[in-house]
Amino acid sequence: MVDPVAELRAVAGPFVVALRPGVSQALYKALHRLHVAHVRGHGQSAAVARLASMDPERVKVPASEEGRRLRAALCGIRSA
């Protein structure tokens, strides 16, 4: 079984480099916090909780393959 947090970190890569068009600022900040916590070896639970609280069907993501993967990963975080 795939770890939903690891999957989210994997698909979030392109979105944490810089704020991209089509991504809400709240989602960008939450993804960035998850990324920074992972890189620094800090606890990720607060960032994961924030991302899990977002509605994957309503959050603004680009209409691209990367955006669809991000939305699917957000759905996986919510159900985990």
Helices and strands as residue ranges (DSSP letters): H 4-16, H 25-40, H 45-53, H 65-79
